[in-house]
Amino acid sequence: MIIDQQVYNGDLIHDRFAYKLFRKDVSPYGNIVAFRAPMYVSDNLIDLEDTLAKDFIHSDDAINFCWEIPGMCPLGAVSFQRLFNTTLASLLGQLIQVPISMDGDDVMVSDTFIGSDDRKYDRGKVSVSIAYSKDGVALGHTGININAGKKAPGFAYSSKLTDEQVEKFMNAAVTAFSMETKDQWIATTKIIL
């Protein structure tokens, strides 16, 4: 579901959110929301590495995906995060027509650009992402920079998607998430005991 959100500050994935947004339409397979909004995350960081390094999340304009999947351990949450981010990388690559690869859970773009630190880069990180499991429920966020802005790290890549591309990308990603989670759930039911 595409929702209206003014900013992503990290609080949405600190607790289960699907019922708050979907009510009776909550899917037992997993739920996702997408929205276009700036990312400013400092107080609500979940990533200990970022917290210790005081590496806050900033993007002037981004596409945000927040998801919740029941019945997952921490390893399952991170595994799904990487699978979903790989899907996002594929969808994004089709839109911007430059080589894209994965580095762990990071979506990397091979393209020459000038970063926010005025240095030249040949490869940049277009995503921010986190996933974890809380009380057996996986919660995750992936943000894809449209315009990272001057407060983002120098290596942050701006996809510069048009409004039409943003809409197409969000809809395709939500559909891919829904199909994948349902298909995975179905796969758990076809075991011969």
N, C-alpha and C positions, 0 to 999 in steps of 0.2 A: 504494500500500500504506500502510495506517495502521500506524505503529510506536509503540513506547513509548520516550519520550525524557524525561528528567527536566528538562532545561533546554536552550534554544537559546543557545549562546554563540558561534556563528559558525564554528566549526571544521569542521562537516560539509561545507561547500561550498568549502573551501580546496583540495580534491583530488577526483578522481573517487570517488564513493561507491557507485554502483549495484551493481557487482559484489560489494562487501562485504556488501550487504544482500539482493540478489536472487539471487546465484550463477547457476545455470543458467537462471533465469527473467528475466535481463536482456533488456529489449526493445531491438532495434536502432533503434527510432523515438525513444526517449526514456523516461526513468524518473522517477518522482515518489514522494516519501514525504510523509506528512502526520502531524502529531502535535500534541497540545495540551500546551503547556509554557510557563513563563515565558521571556522573552527578556532576557538580560543579555549584551550584546556590548560589550566595550571593547578587549581585547587582540587580538581576531581581526577587527577591522574591515577590510573590503576597500575601502570607499568613501573615496577620498582627501579629498573634501570634508568628510565627517564626521570623519575623522582630524585634519585641520588645524583644524577648529572645535572639536575635543574634544567632539563631539556624539555621545555614546554611545547605544546602543539599550537601552531598558528597557521592559518590560511585565510586570506582575504575572501576567497570564494571557493567553495568545494561542494562536491556531491558526497553525501553521507549515507551510509547504510548501517543500520543497527538491527541486530538479529538476536533471536532467542530460540533455543532448541532444547526441549526437555530430554532427560535421560542421558546426559553426557558427563563423562569424567573430564578432568583437565586435559589429558592427552587427546581425547575426542574433540574437545573444543578447539585446540590448536590445529589438529588435523583438518577439521572442517574449515577453519579460518584460511588455511593455506589452499585448500581446494577451492573455496569460494573466491579468494583473491586471484587465483589462477584463471578462473572464469572471468572475473572482472578485467584482468590483463588482456585476455583474448578479445573481449568485447571492445575494450578501449583501443586496442591495436587496429581493429577493423575501422574505427572511426578516425583516428589521427594518422594512420598510415605511416608509422615509424616503428622500427623494431622494439619490441617489448619483451622483457624477460623477468623471471622471478629470482629474488635473492632472499631465501627464507620465506617470510611472509610479506616482503616488500616488493611492490610493483616498480620495476626499473625501466626507464625509457632511454634508448640509445639515440641521442639527438644532441647537437651542439647548441648551447644556450649560455646566456650570461646570467649568473645567479644573483641573489639578493646582496651578496658580498662583492659584486662587480667583477667576479672571477669567471673565466670561461670554463665550462664543463662540457664533456662529451657524453656524459651519462648522468641521469638524475633520477631521484626518487619522487614518484608522483603520488605516493600513497602514505597514509599513516594507518596503523591497524593494531588492534588488541583483541584478545579473546581469553576467556577464563571460564571456570566452572564454579558455580555457587549453589550449594545444596542440590547437586545433581542436575543443574540446568546450565547450559552453555549460553553465555552472553558475549556478543562481539560487536565491534565497530570497525568499519573501514571507511576512510575518507580519501577521496580522489581530488587532487588539486585542479581547479580550473585556473585560478590565479593565486599562486602561493603568497605573493606580496613581499614587502621589504622586511617584515619581522620573521619570516620563515628562514630556516637554515639556507645557506648558499646553494647547497646541492638539491634543494627542493625544486622539482620541475613543475611548470604550469602547462596543463594540457590545452588550454585556450579553446575549450569546446564552445560551440555556439549554443544558443538557447535551444534550438531544435535538436542538436546532438545530445545535450544534457537530458532532455525529455526522453529521447530514444534510448539512451544508455540506462537511465533509471528504470524504465519499463522493462527492458531486456534483462537487466540484472535481477529485478524482483521476480520475473517469470522464471528465470534460470534457477534462482534459489528455491522457489516453490516446487518446481519440477524435480530438482535434485533431492530435496528433503523428503518429498513424498515417495520418490523412487527408492531411496535408501530405506525408508520405513517398510515399504512393500518387500524389499529384499530380506528384511529380518523375519518375515512371516512365511517364507517358502522353504524352511528347513525341515527335512525329514528326520524325525526323532526315533 
